[in-house]
């Protein structure tokens, strides 16, 4: 019996020994895993810190190359981080830049508009070319004409009279009474931007101001503008010699009479052809007529059919808006590629001049 108990005790002691050994092994494994995790997490955090430091240094170096002062660069850096924006994109693209400086203008009680305007000029964001869509109301050109719908009822002609970093001021044309217009009145403004699109935005009147005999409406700036594209293809201003041919019946026979002029803008779908105003009596075509147009582009000669879409008589020239008819896809692609290249050239020139 004693011998049997001795064996049980031996087994018990052995079991206790193995249990203690397993527990020690588990603890060692757990601490090893924790150590590896700490090293990995620490490495990742160190990489982030180093990456952030490198980004910070590169940003300030790049900002200096673009002509920004340390104060201006720090402002863009700080407010980019507040908005969760990539600071480098703010130096390269207008839209994120405008949103960042808008936050600065709205939240800093000591914000300086001259500082923002100086940065915008240095970064080349102060000039908006016709082929670049507007992204916010600050980009609307001074004296832009449009229509203002007041409270969904009254429609009046307006023009952008003034603007700053916070507000825009629209002059009501030929309106002498403030009746129906007061702070809080909802308004909608629609305007056509030359060579671009129709834009709309809605707002509420902040203030009604009397400027002599005129009435000016003060509105806050907005990023919420809708854009309605008027043309399927972009166009670019050019100065190309061209010949326009109109069909006339002479002695009971159809003949083509050619007129010398110049193409002043062109797209893959059409062009604007102009002649000196003194030659207007020589041209007998009207809107809706079919004509022929000859011109040369990149050493390629084009002889196309077109329809007259509009007639525009200016102070020194008579111009016709033409829409190409039955132009082959190859021809459209050639003209489209020309337009794109010209737009890229203009963008490079603007970047150099900034």
Order of alpha helices (4+ residues) and beta strands (2+ residues): alpha-alpha-alpha-alpha-alpha-beta-beta-beta-beta-beta-beta-beta-beta-beta-beta-beta-beta-beta-beta-alpha
